[in-house]
Amino acid sequence: MKKIISFLLIVGVFALSSSPASAQAETKKKKKAEAMQTPAATATSPKSVIHIVTVSFKANTEQAKIQAAIDGVQKLPAKYAGITHVWTRVIKNQTDRSHIFVMEFASEQALKDYAGSPAQKEWYALYEGIRERSITSDVTN
């Protein structure tokens, strides 16, 4: 009888002592899984906004006018301080649009302030009259 009681006591002690460790391990697993499911912006993630425009120009548009619109996009960082970088040379295009422009804005506020700005109006004077269709997307962290 003493052996059975001793055995049960030993089993009980092991069960109680492993329980907090198991709970801690389970909590760590849950936190790790949650972190993987909801990725947060890290210190190295930029806060800038990427503004992507895919565009098709009207069929009869002269190449010189298209080039003027592309050149106009390239000049935007000099005309509007909120635009930090511009890309216009397409390497790969899997859309049904002929051209892609990408502008990097310093912040969401810089993108908002760009709408209706003198720089946008000047560029639109080159661009809007020759644009057939376009789709715009904005992305940030």
Chimera marker file (.cmm) of the C-alpha trace (Angstrom):
<marker_set name="trace">
<marker id="1" x="0.000" y="0.000" z="0.000" r="1" g="1" b="0" radius="0.5"/>
<marker id="2" x="2.858" y="2.353" z="0.825" r="1" g="1" b="0" radius="0.5"/>
<marker id="3" x="4.327" y="1.715" z="-2.631" r="1" g="1" b="0" radius="0.5"/>
<marker id="4" x="1.065" y="2.671" z="-4.348" r="1" g="1" b="0" radius="0.5"/>
<marker id="5" x="0.725" y="5.859" z="-2.285" r="1" g="1" b="0" radius="0.5"/>
<marker id="6" x="4.380" y="6.779" z="-2.969" r="1" g="1" b="0" radius="0.5"/>
<marker id="7" x="3.883" y="6.115" z="-6.656" r="1" g="1" b="0" radius="0.5"/>
<marker id="8" x="0.740" y="8.283" z="-6.780" r="1" g="1" b="0" radius="0.5"/>
<marker id="9" x="2.507" y="11.097" z="-4.905" r="1" g="1" b="0" radius="0.5"/>
<marker id="10" x="5.432" y="11.028" z="-7.347" r="1" g="1" b="0" radius="0.5"/>
<marker id="11" x="3.080" y="11.061" z="-10.356" r="1" g="1" b="0" radius="0.5"/>
<marker id="12" x="1.113" y="13.928" z="-8.804" r="1" g="1" b="0" radius="0.5"/>
<marker id="13" x="4.267" y="15.983" z="-8.175" r="1" g="1" b="0" radius="0.5"/>
<marker id="14" x="5.438" y="15.496" z="-11.779" r="1" g="1" b="0" radius="0.5"/>
<marker id="15" x="2.017" y="16.394" z="-13.126" r="1" g="1" b="0" radius="0.5"/>
<marker id="16" x="1.855" y="19.584" z="-11.082" r="1" g="1" b="0" radius="0.5"/>
<marker id="17" x="5.435" y="20.635" z="-11.799" r="1" g="1" b="0" radius="0.5"/>
<marker id="18" x="5.123" y="20.168" z="-15.566" r="1" g="1" b="0" radius="0.5"/>
<marker id="19" x="1.813" y="22.002" z="-15.829" r="1" g="1" b="0" radius="0.5"/>
<marker id="20" x="3.190" y="25.598" z="-15.574" r="1" g="1" b="0" radius="0.5"/>
<marker id="21" x="5.982" y="24.786" z="-18.016" r="1" g="1" b="0" radius="0.5"/>
<marker id="22" x="3.496" y="23.358" z="-20.471" r="1" g="1" b="0" radius="0.5"/>
<marker id="23" x="1.272" y="26.404" z="-20.088" r="1" g="1" b="0" radius="0.5"/>
<marker id="24" x="4.226" y="28.730" z="-20.727" r="1" g="1" b="0" radius="0.5"/>
<marker id="25" x="5.262" y="26.763" z="-23.796" r="1" g="1" b="0" radius="0.5"/>
<marker id="26" x="1.707" y="26.846" z="-25.107" r="1" g="1" b="0" radius="0.5"/>
<marker id="27" x="1.481" y="30.614" z="-24.535" r="1" g="1" b="0" radius="0.5"/>
<marker id="28" x="4.755" y="31.132" z="-26.454" r="1" g="1" b="0" radius="0.5"/>
<marker id="29" x="3.440" y="29.017" z="-29.338" r="1" g="1" b="0" radius="0.5"/>
<marker id="30" x="0.217" y="31.068" z="-29.494" r="1" g="1" b="0" radius="0.5"/>
<marker id="31" x="2.084" y="34.383" z="-29.469" r="1" g="1" b="0" radius="0.5"/>
<marker id="32" x="4.418" y="33.206" z="-32.228" r="1" g="1" b="0" radius="0.5"/>
<marker id="33" x="1.477" y="32.020" z="-34.352" r="1" g="1" b="0" radius="0.5"/>
<marker id="34" x="-0.353" y="35.334" z="-33.842" r="1" g="1" b="0" radius="0.5"/>
<marker id="35" x="2.736" y="37.302" z="-34.834" r="1" g="1" b="0" radius="0.5"/>
<marker id="36" x="3.024" y="35.296" z="-38.034" r="1" g="1" b="0" radius="0.5"/>
<marker id="37" x="-0.649" y="35.855" z="-38.901" r="1" g="1" b="0" radius="0.5"/>
<marker id="38" x="-0.603" y="39.641" z="-38.360" r="1" g="1" b="0" radius="0.5"/>
<marker id="39" x="2.670" y="40.936" z="-39.796" r="1" g="1" b="0" radius="0.5"/>
<marker id="40" x="3.547" y="44.325" z="-38.375" r="1" g="1" b="0" radius="0.5"/>
<marker id="41" x="5.682" y="46.947" z="-40.053" r="1" g="1" b="0" radius="0.5"/>
<marker id="42" x="9.194" y="46.683" z="-38.727" r="1" g="1" b="0" radius="0.5"/>
<marker id="43" x="11.698" y="49.435" z="-38.097" r="1" g="1" b="0" radius="0.5"/>
<marker id="44" x="13.125" y="48.802" z="-41.566" r="1" g="1" b="0" radius="0.5"/>
<marker id="45" x="9.772" y="48.996" z="-43.355" r="1" g="1" b="0" radius="0.5"/>
<marker id="46" x="9.381" y="52.298" z="-45.190" r="1" g="1" b="0" radius="0.5"/>
<marker id="47" x="6.471" y="54.579" z="-44.367" r="1" g="1" b="0" radius="0.5"/>
<marker id="48" x="6.398" y="56.011" z="-47.871" r="1" g="1" b="0" radius="0.5"/>
<marker id="49" x="3.502" y="55.398" z="-50.262" r="1" g="1" b="0" radius="0.5"/>
<marker id="50" x="3.960" y="53.727" z="-53.635" r="1" g="1" b="0" radius="0.5"/>
<marker id="51" x="1.537" y="55.117" z="-56.242" r="1" g="1" b="0" radius="0.5"/>
<marker id="52" x="1.210" y="52.760" z="-59.230" r="1" g="1" b="0" radius="0.5"/>
<marker id="53" x="-0.500" y="53.859" z="-62.432" r="1" g="1" b="0" radius="0.5"/>
<marker id="54" x="-1.092" y="51.447" z="-65.312" r="1" g="1" b="0" radius="0.5"/>
<marker id="55" x="-2.190" y="53.294" z="-68.426" r="1" g="1" b="0" radius="0.5"/>
<marker id="56" x="-3.139" y="52.815" z="-72.056" r="1" g="1" b="0" radius="0.5"/>
<marker id="57" x="-2.911" y="55.811" z="-74.342" r="1" g="1" b="0" radius="0.5"/>
<marker id="58" x="-5.418" y="56.625" z="-77.060" r="1" g="1" b="0" radius="0.5"/>
<marker id="59" x="-4.776" y="54.693" z="-80.275" r="1" g="1" b="0" radius="0.5"/>
<marker id="60" x="-3.915" y="57.659" z="-82.492" r="1" g="1" b="0" radius="0.5"/>
<marker id="61" x="-1.628" y="59.403" z="-80.001" r="1" g="1" b="0" radius="0.5"/>
<marker id="62" x="1.681" y="60.570" z="-81.442" r="1" g="1" b="0" radius="0.5"/>
<marker id="63" x="4.727" y="58.973" z="-79.818" r="1" g="1" b="0" radius="0.5"/>
<marker id="64" x="6.102" y="62.461" z="-79.078" r="1" g="1" b="0" radius="0.5"/>
<marker id="65" x="3.065" y="63.239" z="-76.887" r="1" g="1" b="0" radius="0.5"/>
<marker id="66" x="3.415" y="59.938" z="-75.041" r="1" g="1" b="0" radius="0.5"/>
<marker id="67" x="7.099" y="60.662" z="-74.474" r="1" g="1" b="0" radius="0.5"/>
<marker id="68" x="6.234" y="64.166" z="-73.213" r="1" g="1" b="0" radius="0.5"/>
<marker id="69" x="3.860" y="62.613" z="-70.654" r="1" g="1" b="0" radius="0.5"/>
<marker id="70" x="6.549" y="60.137" z="-69.549" r="1" g="1" b="0" radius="0.5"/>
<marker id="71" x="9.110" y="62.947" z="-69.302" r="1" g="1" b="0" radius="0.5"/>
<marker id="72" x="6.575" y="64.915" z="-67.282" r="1" g="1" b="0" radius="0.5"/>
<marker id="73" x="6.307" y="62.076" z="-64.762" r="1" g="1" b="0" radius="0.5"/>
<marker id="74" x="10.102" y="61.976" z="-64.481" r="1" g="1" b="0" radius="0.5"/>
<marker id="75" x="10.175" y="65.715" z="-63.661" r="1" g="1" b="0" radius="0.5"/>
<marker id="76" x="7.596" y="65.498" z="-60.862" r="1" g="1" b="0" radius="0.5"/>
<marker id="77" x="10.064" y="65.046" z="-57.945" r="1" g="1" b="0" radius="0.5"/>
<marker id="78" x="11.676" y="68.390" z="-58.882" r="1" g="1" b="0" radius="0.5"/>
<marker id="79" x="8.264" y="70.079" z="-58.995" r="1" g="1" b="0" radius="0.5"/>
<marker id="80" x="6.665" y="68.518" z="-55.918" r="1" g="1" b="0" radius="0.5"/>
<marker id="81" x="8.752" y="67.854" z="-52.790" r="1" g="1" b="0" radius="0.5"/>
<marker id="82" x="6.433" y="65.065" z="-51.581" r="1" g="1" b="0" radius="0.5"/>
<marker id="83" x="7.446" y="62.799" z="-54.483" r="1" g="1" b="0" radius="0.5"/>
<marker id="84" x="10.773" y="61.149" z="-53.707" r="1" g="1" b="0" radius="0.5"/>
<marker id="85" x="11.235" y="58.718" z="-56.620" r="1" g="1" b="0" radius="0.5"/>
<marker id="86" x="9.682" y="57.927" z="-60.001" r="1" g="1" b="0" radius="0.5"/>
<marker id="87" x="9.936" y="54.843" z="-62.216" r="1" g="1" b="0" radius="0.5"/>
<marker id="88" x="8.745" y="54.685" z="-65.825" r="1" g="1" b="0" radius="0.5"/>
<marker id="89" x="10.823" y="52.012" z="-67.569" r="1" g="1" b="0" radius="0.5"/>
<marker id="90" x="8.788" y="48.807" z="-67.590" r="1" g="1" b="0" radius="0.5"/>
<marker id="91" x="10.748" y="45.555" z="-67.417" r="1" g="1" b="0" radius="0.5"/>
<marker id="92" x="7.773" y="43.204" z="-67.207" r="1" g="1" b="0" radius="0.5"/>
<marker id="93" x="4.116" y="44.029" z="-67.725" r="1" g="1" b="0" radius="0.5"/>
<marker id="94" x="1.367" y="41.486" z="-67.131" r="1" g="1" b="0" radius="0.5"/>
<marker id="95" x="-1.468" y="43.988" z="-67.432" r="1" g="1" b="0" radius="0.5"/>
<marker id="96" x="-3.512" y="44.944" z="-70.457" r="1" g="1" b="0" radius="0.5"/>
<marker id="97" x="-2.133" y="48.506" z="-70.257" r="1" g="1" b="0" radius="0.5"/>
<marker id="98" x="0.736" y="49.772" z="-72.424" r="1" g="1" b="0" radius="0.5"/>
<marker id="99" x="2.642" y="51.792" z="-69.803" r="1" g="1" b="0" radius="0.5"/>
<marker id="100" x="3.261" y="51.856" z="-66.053" r="1" g="1" b="0" radius="0.5"/>
<marker id="101" x="4.300" y="54.817" z="-63.895" r="1" g="1" b="0" radius="0.5"/>
<marker id="102" x="5.332" y="54.402" z="-60.284" r="1" g="1" b="0" radius="0.5"/>
<marker id="103" x="5.737" y="57.333" z="-57.925" r="1" g="1" b="0" radius="0.5"/>
<marker id="104" x="7.001" y="57.127" z="-54.360" r="1" g="1" b="0" radius="0.5"/>
<marker id="105" x="5.485" y="59.681" z="-52.006" r="1" g="1" b="0" radius="0.5"/>
<marker id="106" x="7.168" y="60.569" z="-48.717" r="1" g="1" b="0" radius="0.5"/>
<marker id="107" x="3.958" y="59.856" z="-46.776" r="1" g="1" b="0" radius="0.5"/>
<marker id="108" x="0.221" y="59.371" z="-47.078" r="1" g="1" b="0" radius="0.5"/>
<marker id="109" x="-0.210" y="63.076" z="-46.409" r="1" g="1" b="0" radius="0.5"/>
<marker id="110" x="2.160" y="63.940" z="-49.277" r="1" g="1" b="0" radius="0.5"/>
<marker id="111" x="0.010" y="61.799" z="-51.602" r="1" g="1" b="0" radius="0.5"/>
<marker id="112" x="-3.171" y="63.528" z="-50.404" r="1" g="1" b="0" radius="0.5"/>
<marker id="113" x="-1.617" y="66.973" z="-50.817" r="1" g="1" b="0" radius="0.5"/>
<marker id="114" x="-0.463" y="66.141" z="-54.348" r="1" g="1" b="0" radius="0.5"/>
<marker id="115" x="-4.081" y="65.885" z="-55.545" r="1" g="1" b="0" radius="0.5"/>
<marker id="116" x="-4.899" y="69.222" z="-57.147" r="1" g="1" b="0" radius="0.5"/>
<marker id="117" x="-1.408" y="70.624" z="-56.625" r="1" g="1" b="0" radius="0.5"/>
<marker id="118" x="0.196" y="72.844" z="-59.305" r="1" g="1" b="0" radius="0.5"/>
<marker id="119" x="2.631" y="69.993" z="-60.111" r="1" g="1" b="0" radius="0.5"/>
<marker id="120" x="-0.223" y="67.546" z="-60.728" r="1" g="1" b="0" radius="0.5"/>
<marker id="121" x="-2.152" y="70.063" z="-62.809" r="1" g="1" b="0" radius="0.5"/>
<marker id="122" x="0.900" y="70.772" z="-64.984" r="1" g="1" b="0" radius="0.5"/>
<marker id="123" x="1.518" y="67.068" z="-65.568" r="1" g="1" b="0" radius="0.5"/>
<marker id="124" x="-2.163" y="66.353" z="-66.200" r="1" g="1" b="0" radius="0.5"/>
<marker id="125" x="-2.122" y="68.956" z="-68.969" r="1" g="1" b="0" radius="0.5"/>
<marker id="126" x="0.264" y="66.605" z="-70.831" r="1" g="1" b="0" radius="0.5"/>
<marker id="127" x="-1.326" y="63.354" z="-69.725" r="1" g="1" b="0" radius="0.5"/>
<marker id="128" x="-5.110" y="63.550" z="-69.475" r="1" g="1" b="0" radius="0.5"/>
<marker id="129" x="-5.830" y="64.384" z="-73.100" r="1" g="1" b="0" radius="0.5"/>
<marker id="130" x="-3.975" y="61.311" z="-74.404" r="1" g="1" b="0" radius="0.5"/>
<marker id="131" x="-4.945" y="58.795" z="-71.733" r="1" g="1" b="0" radius="0.5"/>
<marker id="132" x="-7.418" y="56.134" z="-72.861" r="1" g="1" b="0" radius="0.5"/>
<marker id="133" x="-7.703" y="54.117" z="-69.617" r="1" g="1" b="0" radius="0.5"/>
<marker id="134" x="-5.784" y="53.861" z="-66.387" r="1" g="1" b="0" radius="0.5"/>
<marker id="135" x="-5.869" y="52.085" z="-63.064" r="1" g="1" b="0" radius="0.5"/>
<marker id="136" x="-4.217" y="53.501" z="-59.952" r="1" g="1" b="0" radius="0.5"/>
<marker id="137" x="-3.167" y="51.645" z="-56.809" r="1" g="1" b="0" radius="0.5"/>
<marker id="138" x="-1.527" y="53.003" z="-53.654" r="1" g="1" b="0" radius="0.5"/>
<marker id="139" x="0.472" y="50.799" z="-51.286" r="1" g="1" b="0" radius="0.5"/>
<marker id="140" x="2.233" y="51.406" z="-47.965" r="1" g="1" b="0" radius="0.5"/>
<marker id="141" x="3.174" y="49.654" z="-44.715" r="1" g="1" b="0" radius="0.5"/>
<link id1="1" id2="2" r="1" g="1" b="0" radius="0.2"/>
<link id1="2" id2="3" r="1" g="1" b="0" radius="0.2"/>
<link id1="3" id2="4" r="1" g="1" b="0" radius="0.2"/>
<link id1="4" id2="5" r="1" g="1" b="0" radius="0.2"/>
<link id1="5" id2="6" r="1" g="1" b="0" radius="0.2"/>
<link id1="6" id2="7" r="1" g="1" b="0" radius="0.2"/>
<link id1="7" id2="8" r="1" g="1" b="0" radius="0.2"/>
<link id1="8" id2="9" r="1" g="1" b="0" radius="0.2"/>
<link id1="9" id2="10" r="1" g="1" b="0" radius="0.2"/>
<link id1="10" id2="11" r="1" g="1" b="0" radius="0.2"/>
<link id1="11" id2="12" r="1" g="1" b="0" radius="0.2"/>
<link id1="12" id2="13" r="1" g="1" b="0" radius="0.2"/>
<link id1="13" id2="14" r="1" g="1" b="0" radius="0.2"/>
<link id1="14" id2="15" r="1" g="1" b="0" radius="0.2"/>
<link id1="15" id2="16" r="1" g="1" b="0" radius="0.2"/>
<link id1="16" id2="17" r="1" g="1" b="0" radius="0.2"/>
<link id1="17" id2="18" r="1" g="1" b="0" radius="0.2"/>
<link id1="18" id2="19" r="1" g="1" b="0" radius="0.2"/>
<link id1="19" id2="20" r="1" g="1" b="0" radius="0.2"/>
<link id1="20" id2="21" r="1" g="1" b="0" radius="0.2"/>
<link id1="21" id2="22" r="1" g="1" b="0" radius="0.2"/>
<link id1="22" id2="23" r="1" g="1" b="0" radius="0.2"/>
<link id1="23" id2="24" r="1" g="1" b="0" radius="0.2"/>
<link id1="24" id2="25" r="1" g="1" b="0" radius="0.2"/>
<link id1="25" id2="26" r="1" g="1" b="0" radius="0.2"/>
<link id1="26" id2="27" r="1" g="1" b="0" radius="0.2"/>
<link id1="27" id2="28" r="1" g="1" b="0" radius="0.2"/>
<link id1="28" id2="29" r="1" g="1" b="0" radius="0.2"/>
<link id1="29" id2="30" r="1" g="1" b="0" radius="0.2"/>
<link id1="30" id2="31" r="1" g="1" b="0" radius="0.2"/>
<link id1="31" id2="32" r="1" g="1" b="0" radius="0.2"/>
<link id1="32" id2="33" r="1" g="1" b="0" radius="0.2"/>
<link id1="33" id2="34" r="1" g="1" b="0" radius="0.2"/>
<link id1="34" id2="35" r="1" g="1" b="0" radius="0.2"/>
<link id1="35" id2="36" r="1" g="1" b="0" radius="0.2"/>
<link id1="36" id2="37" r="1" g="1" b="0" radius="0.2"/>
<link id1="37" id2="38" r="1" g="1" b="0" radius="0.2"/>
<link id1="38" id2="39" r="1" g="1" b="0" radius="0.2"/>
<link id1="39" id2="40" r="1" g="1" b="0" radius="0.2"/>
<link id1="40" id2="41" r="1" g="1" b="0" radius="0.2"/>
<link id1="41" id2="42" r="1" g="1" b="0" radius="0.2"/>
<link id1="42" id2="43" r="1" g="1" b="0" radius="0.2"/>
<link id1="43" id2="44" r="1" g="1" b="0" radius="0.2"/>
<link id1="44" id2="45" r="1" g="1" b="0" radius="0.2"/>
<link id1="45" id2="46" r="1" g="1" b="0" radius="0.2"/>
<link id1="46" id2="47" r="1" g="1" b="0" radius="0.2"/>
<link id1="47" id2="48" r="1" g="1" b="0" radius="0.2"/>
<link id1="48" id2="49" r="1" g="1" b="0" radius="0.2"/>
<link id1="49" id2="50" r="1" g="1" b="0" radius="0.2"/>
<link id1="50" id2="51" r="1" g="1" b="0" radius="0.2"/>
<link id1="51" id2="52" r="1" g="1" b="0" radius="0.2"/>
<link id1="52" id2="53" r="1" g="1" b="0" radius="0.2"/>
<link id1="53" id2="54" r="1" g="1" b="0" radius="0.2"/>
<link id1="54" id2="55" r="1" g="1" b="0" radius="0.2"/>
<link id1="55" id2="56" r="1" g="1" b="0" radius="0.2"/>
<link id1="56" id2="57" r="1" g="1" b="0" radius="0.2"/>
<link id1="57" id2="58" r="1" g="1" b="0" radius="0.2"/>
<link id1="58" id2="59" r="1" g="1" b="0" radius="0.2"/>
<link id1="59" id2="60" r="1" g="1" b="0" radius="0.2"/>
<link id1="60" id2="61" r="1" g="1" b="0" radius="0.2"/>
<link id1="61" id2="62" r="1" g="1" b="0" radius="0.2"/>
<link id1="62" id2="63" r="1" g="1" b="0" radius="0.2"/>
<link id1="63" id2="64" r="1" g="1" b="0" radius="0.2"/>
<link id1="64" id2="65" r="1" g="1" b="0" radius="0.2"/>
<link id1="65" id2="66" r="1" g="1" b="0" radius="0.2"/>
<link id1="66" id2="67" r="1" g="1" b="0" radius="0.2"/>
<link id1="67" id2="68" r="1" g="1" b="0" radius="0.2"/>
<link id1="68" id2="69" r="1" g="1" b="0" radius="0.2"/>
<link id1="69" id2="70" r="1" g="1" b="0" radius="0.2"/>
<link id1="70" id2="71" r="1" g="1" b="0" radius="0.2"/>
<link id1="71" id2="72" r="1" g="1" b="0" radius="0.2"/>
<link id1="72" id2="73" r="1" g="1" b="0" radius="0.2"/>
<link id1="73" id2="74" r="1" g="1" b="0" radius="0.2"/>
<link id1="74" id2="75" r="1" g="1" b="0" radius="0.2"/>
<link id1="75" id2="76" r="1" g="1" b="0" radius="0.2"/>
<link id1="76" id2="77" r="1" g="1" b="0" radius="0.2"/>
<link id1="77" id2="78" r="1" g="1" b="0" radius="0.2"/>
<link id1="78" id2="79" r="1" g="1" b="0" radius="0.2"/>
<link id1="79" id2="80" r="1" g="1" b="0" radius="0.2"/>
<link id1="80" id2="81" r="1" g="1" b="0" radius="0.2"/>
<link id1="81" id2="82" r="1" g="1" b="0" radius="0.2"/>
<link id1="82" id2="83" r="1" g="1" b="0" radius="0.2"/>
<link id1="83" id2="84" r="1" g="1" b="0" radius="0.2"/>
<link id1="84" id2="85" r="1" g="1" b="0" radius="0.2"/>
<link id1="85" id2="86" r="1" g="1" b="0" radius="0.2"/>
<link id1="86" id2="87" r="1" g="1" b="0" radius="0.2"/>
<link id1="87" id2="88" r="1" g="1" b="0" radius="0.2"/>
<link id1="88" id2="89" r="1" g="1" b="0" radius="0.2"/>
<link id1="89" id2="90" r="1" g="1" b="0" radius="0.2"/>
<link id1="90" id2="91" r="1" g="1" b="0" radius="0.2"/>
<link id1="91" id2="92" r="1" g="1" b="0" radius="0.2"/>
<link id1="92" id2="93" r="1" g="1" b="0" radius="0.2"/>
<link id1="93" id2="94" r="1" g="1" b="0" radius="0.2"/>
<link id1="94" id2="95" r="1" g="1" b="0" radius="0.2"/>
<link id1="95" id2="96" r="1" g="1" b="0" radius="0.2"/>
<link id1="96" id2="97" r="1" g="1" b="0" radius="0.2"/>
<link id1="97" id2="98" r="1" g="1" b="0" radius="0.2"/>
<link id1="98" id2="99" r="1" g="1" b="0" radius="0.2"/>
<link id1="99" id2="100" r="1" g="1" b="0" radius="0.2"/>
<link id1="100" id2="101" r="1" g="1" b="0" radius="0.2"/>
<link id1="101" id2="102" r="1" g="1" b="0" radius="0.2"/>
<link id1="102" id2="103" r="1" g="1" b="0" radius="0.2"/>
<link id1="103" id2="104" r="1" g="1" b="0" radius="0.2"/>
<link id1="104" id2="105" r="1" g="1" b="0" radius="0.2"/>
<link id1="105" id2="106" r="1" g="1" b="0" radius="0.2"/>
<link id1="106" id2="107" r="1" g="1" b="0" radius="0.2"/>
<link id1="107" id2="108" r="1" g="1" b="0" radius="0.2"/>
<link id1="108" id2="109" r="1" g="1" b="0" radius="0.2"/>
<link id1="109" id2="110" r="1" g="1" b="0" radius="0.2"/>
<link id1="110" id2="111" r="1" g="1" b="0" radius="0.2"/>
<link id1="111" id2="112" r="1" g="1" b="0" radius="0.2"/>
<link id1="112" id2="113" r="1" g="1" b="0" radius="0.2"/>
<link id1="113" id2="114" r="1" g="1" b="0" radius="0.2"/>
<link id1="114" id2="115" r="1" g="1" b="0" radius="0.2"/>
<link id1="115" id2="116" r="1" g="1" b="0" radius="0.2"/>
<link id1="116" id2="117" r="1" g="1" b="0" radius="0.2"/>
<link id1="117" id2="118" r="1" g="1" b="0" radius="0.2"/>
<link id1="118" id2="119" r="1" g="1" b="0" radius="0.2"/>
<link id1="119" id2="120" r="1" g="1" b="0" radius="0.2"/>
<link id1="120" id2="121" r="1" g="1" b="0" radius="0.2"/>
<link id1="121" id2="122" r="1" g="1" b="0" radius="0.2"/>
<link id1="122" id2="123" r="1" g="1" b="0" radius="0.2"/>
<link id1="123" id2="124" r="1" g="1" b="0" radius="0.2"/>
<link id1="124" id2="125" r="1" g="1" b="0" radius="0.2"/>
<link id1="125" id2="126" r="1" g="1" b="0" radius="0.2"/>
<link id1="126" id2="127" r="1" g="1" b="0" radius="0.2"/>
<link id1="127" id2="128" r="1" g="1" b="0" radius="0.2"/>
<link id1="128" id2="129" r="1" g="1" b="0" radius="0.2"/>
<link id1="129" id2="130" r="1" g="1" b="0" radius="0.2"/>
<link id1="130" id2="131" r="1" g="1" b="0" radius="0.2"/>
<link id1="131" id2="132" r="1" g="1" b="0" radius="0.2"/>
<link id1="132" id2="133" r="1" g="1" b="0" radius="0.2"/>
<link id1="133" id2="134" r="1" g="1" b="0" radius="0.2"/>
<link id1="134" id2="135" r="1" g="1" b="0" radius="0.2"/>
<link id1="135" id2="136" r="1" g="1" b="0" radius="0.2"/>
<link id1="136" id2="137" r="1" g="1" b="0" radius="0.2"/>
<link id1="137" id2="138" r="1" g="1" b="0" radius="0.2"/>
<link id1="138" id2="139" r="1" g="1" b="0" radius="0.2"/>
<link id1="139" id2="140" r="1" g="1" b="0" radius="0.2"/>
<link id1="140" id2="141" r="1" g="1" b="0" radius="0.2"/>
</marker_set>
